[in-house]
């Protein structure tokens, strides 16, 4: 809530570590209570930062781990019941032996022998595995998830040589640690050029261009307005995403939709590097989903702007709609307003995306997202 956790990866790691602590210290006596508690904590964390969808994703992954152990527990009990049932079916075949014992005077009536056999069978059968016998398996599963998060960038970067070829021109947008590691790994085996758009109003593309150049990659920095003009010279667009949505679209830094449309017009592959932890079963326009947030308008129109200094101070700032002020103080009675909106994210539809490259060692098309959802999350938690 205080925005001290800034990146999606940090939010995902923090959520996983907190839920591991919850599972480890929990004294709940049944799996359903633990599922309810994990869900409650996940919803609380998600409400603190609605646009960090990875928080809900990690909570769903932990719920899926718990549900898998519950299902394994139930399967183990079913196997024990099948063994017991098979023993009961084999009882008639043993009847002749029982009768032989009775005829020789070795035992009493057959009913007593059968009764003793049925009394002994539960003792011979392995006891049903209780949930808490599998609690350590749940903790181990969450530990594996945390280790997976630590290796996200390197797992994606290992596929770079397969997707970037010699003498290609690669365009990227803004700054991304994942894209940087991807291009760095490709540079070890391939010679290529990079074009970096500055990504206003943050201008993080300038930092990206400097770091790529420091790695020995021939880099060209351009303004966002030059993206369409430069796209004709580009062989591939490589970017990242804030979230991978259920329809195969992405929630990406503002301005990414323009990049995707330019790539589509010039038939340039639009490749998205995204960790599977960013995959969410939500849609962009789903009711109740807080898809976007407005940042400070100061990065678009600084507060020390001359127009601001001349504005009526009573109408300078509106917390709901952004920055709002009089254009001319002399017409403050009928004043037209200037509003500054600075949204954080864009939506890029699946039709504009060519390929997703994930940390799972394979790429897939947007139409394959539903299969991934069924693999990583339980349907009950969508």
C-alpha positions in Angstrom: 0.0 0.0 0.0 2.9 2.4 0.7 4.4 1.5 -2.8 7.7 0.4 -1.2 7.5 -2.7 -3.3 7.9 -1.4 -6.8 8.4 -4.2 -9.3 6.1 -7.1 -10.2 8.9 -9.6 -9.4 9.5 -8.2 -6.0 5.7 -8.3 -5.3 5.6 -11.9 -6.4 8.6 -12.9 -4.2 7.2 -11.1 -1.2 3.8 -12.7 -1.6 5.3 -16.2 -2.0 7.5 -15.8 1.1 4.6 -14.5 3.2 2.3 -17.4 2.1 5.1 -19.8 2.9 5.3 -18.4 6.4 1.5 -18.6 6.7 1.5 -22.3 5.7 4.5 -23.1 8.0 3.0 -21.5 11.1 -0.6 -22.4 10.5 -2.3 -24.6 13.2 -5.4 -25.2 11.1 -6.6 -28.8 11.4 -7.9 -29.4 7.9 -7.0 -28.5 4.3 -10.1 -26.5 3.6 -9.4 -24.1 6.5 -5.9 -23.6 5.1 -7.3 -23.0 1.6 -9.7 -20.4 3.0 -6.9 -18.7 5.0 -4.5 -18.5 2.0 -7.3 -17.1 -0.1 -8.2 -14.5 2.5 -4.6 -13.3 2.8 -4.2 -13.2 -0.9 -7.3 -11.0 -1.3 -6.0 -8.7 1.4 -2.6 -8.3 -0.3 -4.2 -7.8 -3.8 -6.5 -5.1 -2.4 -3.4 -3.2 -1.2 -2.1 -2.9 -4.8 -4.8 -3.8 -7.3 -2.7 -3.3 -10.4 0.0 -5.8 -9.3 -1.9 -8.8 -10.6 1.0 -11.1 -9.8 -0.1 -11.0 -6.1 -3.3 -12.8 -7.0 -1.4 -15.1 -9.3 1.0 -16.3 -6.6 -1.9 -16.8 -4.2 -3.5 -19.0 -6.9 -0.3 -21.0 -7.4 -0.1 -21.7 -3.7 -3.8 -22.7 -3.6 -3.1 -25.0 -6.5 -0.2 -26.6 -4.6 -2.4 -27.3 -1.6 -5.2 -28.7 -3.8 -2.8 -31.0 -5.5 -1.7 -32.4 -2.1 -5.3 -32.8 -1.1 -6.1 -34.7 -4.3 -3.0 -36.9 -3.8 -4.2 -37.6 -0.3 -7.7 -38.6 -1.6 -6.1 -40.8 -4.3 -4.0 -42.6 -1.6 -7.1 -43.3 0.4 -8.9 -44.6 -2.7 -6.0 -47.0 -3.4 -6.3 -48.3 0.1 -10.0 -48.9 -0.3 -9.4 -50.7 -3.6 -6.9 -53.0 -1.8 -9.3 -53.7 1.0 -12.1 -54.4 -1.6 -9.8 -56.8 -3.4 -9.1 -58.7 -0.2 -12.8 -59.0 0.5 -13.4 -60.4 -3.0 -10.7 -63.0 -2.5 -12.4 -64.2 0.7 -14.7 -66.9 -1.0 -11.6 -68.5 -2.5 -10.2 -69.0 1.0 -13.5 -70.6 2.1 -12.3 -74.1 1.2 -9.2 -73.7 3.3 -11.4 -72.6 6.2 -13.7 -75.5 5.9 -10.7 -77.9 5.8 -9.5 -76.4 9.1 -13.0 -76.9 10.6 -13.2 -80.5 9.4 -9.8 -81.2 11.1 -10.9 -79.5 14.2 -8.3 -76.8 13.9 -10.6 -73.8 14.3 -14.1 -72.9 15.4 -17.0 -71.9 13.2 -16.3 -70.2 9.9 -18.1 -67.0 11.0 -15.6 -66.5 13.8 -12.6 -66.9 11.4 -14.1 -64.5 8.9 -14.8 -62.0 11.6 -11.2 -62.2 12.9 -9.9 -61.7 9.3 -12.1 -58.6 8.9 -10.9 -57.2 12.2 -7.3 -57.7 11.3 -7.5 -56.2 7.8 -7.7 -52.5 9.0 -4.5 -53.1 11.0 -2.6 -54.5 8.1 -3.8 -51.7 5.8 -1.7 -48.6 5.8 -3.4 -45.7 7.7 -4.9 -43.0 5.5 -2.5 -40.2 5.0 -3.7 -37.2 6.9 -3.3 -33.6 5.5 -0.7 -32.6 8.0 1.4 -35.5 6.8 1.5 -33.7 3.5 2.1 -30.2 5.0 5.8 -30.5 4.3 5.0 -31.3 0.7 3.0 -28.1 0.5 5.9 -26.1 2.0 8.3 -27.8 -0.4 6.1 -26.8 -3.3 6.1 -23.2 -2.2 9.9 -23.3 -1.8 10.1 -24.5 -5.4 7.9 -21.6 -6.5 10.2 -19.1 -4.8 13.3 -20.7 -6.4 11.5 -20.5 -9.8 10.9 -16.8 -9.3 14.6 -16.3 -8.6 15.6 -17.7 -11.9 13.0 -16.0 -14.1 15.3 -13.8 -16.2 18.0 -16.3 -16.7 15.5 -19.0 -17.8 14.1 -16.6 -20.4 17.5 -15.4 -21.5 18.6 -19.0 -22.2 16.3 -19.0 -25.2 17.7 -15.9 -26.7 20.0 -17.6 -29.3 17.0 -19.5 -30.7 15.0 -16.3 -31.4 17.6 -13.7 -32.4 19.7 -14.3 -35.5 22.8 -12.7 -36.9 22.6 -9.1 -38.4 19.0 -8.6 -37.2 17.7 -5.2 -36.0 15.8 -5.6 -32.8 13.5 -2.9 -31.5 12.5 -2.6 -27.8 10.6 -0.1 -25.8 11.6 1.5 -22.5 13.6 -0.3 -19.9 13.2 -3.9 -18.9 15.7 -6.1 -16.9 14.3 -9.2 -18.6 14.8 -7.8 -22.1 18.3 -6.6 -21.1 19.3 -10.0 -20.0 17.8 -11.6 -23.1 19.7 -9.3 -25.5 22.9 -9.7 -23.4 22.7 -13.5 -23.7 22.0 -13.2 -27.5 25.1 -10.9 -27.9 27.3 -13.7 -26.7 26.6 -15.7 -29.9 25.0 -13.2 -32.3 25.9 -9.8 -33.8 22.8 -7.6 -34.1 21.7 -4.0 -33.7 19.2 -2.6 -31.2 16.7 0.3 -31.6 15.4 1.6 -28.3 12.3 3.9 -28.0 12.6 6.3 -25.1 9.1 5.5 -23.7 7.9 8.9 -22.6 7.0 10.2 -20.1 9.4 8.1 -18.0 12.1 8.1 -20.7 13.5 4.8 -19.3 14.5 3.9 -22.8 17.4 6.2 -22.5 18.8 4.1 -19.7 18.2 1.0 -21.7 20.1 2.4 -24.6 23.1 3.3 -22.5 23.2 -0.2 -20.9 22.9 -2.0 -24.2 25.7 0.1 -25.7 27.9 -0.7 -22.6 27.4 -4.4 -23.5 28.9 -3.8 -26.9 25.6 -3.9 -28.8 25.3 -1.3 -31.6 22.3 0.8 -30.3 20.1 3.5 -31.7 17.9 5.6 -29.4 14.8 7.1 -30.9 11.8 9.1 -29.7 8.4 7.5 -29.5 7.2 9.5 -32.4 9.8 7.8 -34.6 8.6 4.3 -33.9 6.4 4.0 -37.0 9.1 5.4 -39.3 11.8 3.1 -37.9 9.7 0.0 -37.9 10.3 -0.6 -41.6 14.0 -1.3 -40.9 13.3 -3.6 -37.9 13.3 -7.4 -38.1 11.7 -8.1 -34.7 10.2 -6.3 -31.7 11.2 -7.7 -28.3 9.4 -6.3 -25.3 8.1 -7.3 -21.9 4.7 -7.1 -20.2 3.3 -6.2 -16.8 0.7 -9.0 -17.0 -0.4 -11.8 -19.4 -4.2 -11.8 -19.5 -6.6 -14.7 -20.0 -7.5 -13.7 -23.5 -3.9 -13.7 -24.7 -3.5 -10.0 -24.5 -1.1 -8.2 -22.3 -1.1 -5.4 -19.7 2.1 -3.4 -20.7 3.7 0.0 -20.1 1.9 2.9 -21.6 2.8 3.4 -25.3 3.2 -0.3 -26.0 0.0 -0.5 -28.0 1.4 2.0 -30.6 4.5 -0.1 -30.9 2.4 -3.3 -31.5 0.2 -1.5 -34.1 3.3 -0.3 -36.0 4.8 -3.8 -35.9 1.5 -5.3 -37.2 1.4 -2.8 -40.1 4.9 -3.6 -41.2 4.5 -7.4 -40.6 7.2 -7.4 -37.9 7.0 -10.2 -35.3 6.0 -8.8 -31.9 7.6 -11.0 -29.3 6.8 -10.7 -25.6 9.1 -12.0 -22.8 7.0 -12.8 -19.8 7.5 -15.0 -16.7 4.7 -17.5 -16.2 4.1 -15.9 -12.8 2.5 -13.0 -14.7 -0.1 -15.2 -16.2 -3.5 -14.3 -14.8 -7.0 -15.7 -15.4 -8.5 -12.2 -15.6 -9.5 -10.2 -18.6 -8.7 -6.6 -19.3 -12.2 -5.3 -19.1 -13.4 -7.7 -16.4 -15.9 -6.0 -13.9 -14.2 -5.1 -10.7 -10.6 -5.3 -12.1 -8.6 -2.1 -11.5 -6.7 -2.3 -14.7 -4.9 1.0 -14.6 -3.6 3.7 -12.3 -2.8 7.3 -12.8 0.7 8.5 -11.9 1.7 12.0 -11.0 1.0 14.5 -13.8 4.3 16.3 -13.0 6.2 14.1 -15.4 4.0 15.4 -18.3 3.5 18.9 -17.1 5.8 20.1 -14.3 4.4 22.0 -11.4 6.7 24.9 -12.1 5.3 25.4 -15.5 4.6 29.1 -16.3 0.9 28.4 -16.9 0.7 26.8 -13.4 2.4 29.8 -11.8 -0.2 32.0 -13.4 -3.1 29.8 -12.5 -5.6 30.3 -9.8 -4.3 28.3 -6.9 -7.8 27.3 -5.9 -8.1 25.1 -9.0 -4.6 23.8 -9.3 -4.9 20.2 -8.2 -7.7 17.7 -8.2 -6.9 14.3 -6.7 -9.6 12.5 -8.7 -9.0 13.7 -12.2 -5.4 14.6 -12.1 -3.9 18.1 -12.6 -6.5 20.8 -13.3 -5.9 24.6 -13.6 -7.0 27.8 -15.3 -5.4 28.5 -18.6 -5.8 32.2 -18.1 -6.3 33.7 -14.7 -8.2 36.7 -16.2 -11.0 34.4 -17.2 -11.3 32.6 -13.9 -15.1 33.0 -13.9 -15.6 31.0 -17.1 -12.2 29.2 -17.0 -11.6 26.4 -19.5 -9.5 23.6 -17.8 -6.4 21.8 -18.8 -6.4 18.2 -17.5 -3.3 16.1 -17.4 -3.7 12.3 -17.4 -0.7 10.0 -16.9 -1.9 6.4 -17.0 0.6 3.6 -16.3 -0.5 0.8 -18.6 -1.7 -0.1 -22.1 -3.6 -3.0 -23.3 -2.2 -4.9 -26.3 -4.8 -7.3 -27.8 -3.7 -10.9 -28.8 -4.2 -10.1 -32.5 -1.1 -7.9 -32.3 1.1 -10.4 -30.5 3.2 -13.0 -32.4 4.8 -15.1 -29.6 5.2 -15.3 -25.9 8.6 -16.5 -24.5 8.4 -17.7 -20.9 10.7 -19.1 -18.3 9.3 -22.6 -18.9 11.6 -23.2 -21.8 9.2 -22.9 -24.7 7.3 -20.2 -26.5 3.6 -20.3 -27.3 1.0 -18.3 -29.3 -1.7 -16.2 -27.6 -4.3 -18.8 -28.4 -2.4 -21.3 -26.2 -2.9 -19.2 -23.0 -6.0 -21.1 -21.9 -4.0 -24.3 -21.9 -1.4 -22.6 -19.7 -4.1 -21.4 -17.3 -5.4 -25.0 -16.7 -1.8 -26.1 -16.1 -0.8 -23.5 -13.5 -4.1 -22.8 -11.7 -7.0 -24.8 -10.4 -10.3 -24.0 -12.0 -11.9 -23.3 -8.6 -9.5 -20.4 -8.0 -10.1 -18.5 -11.3 
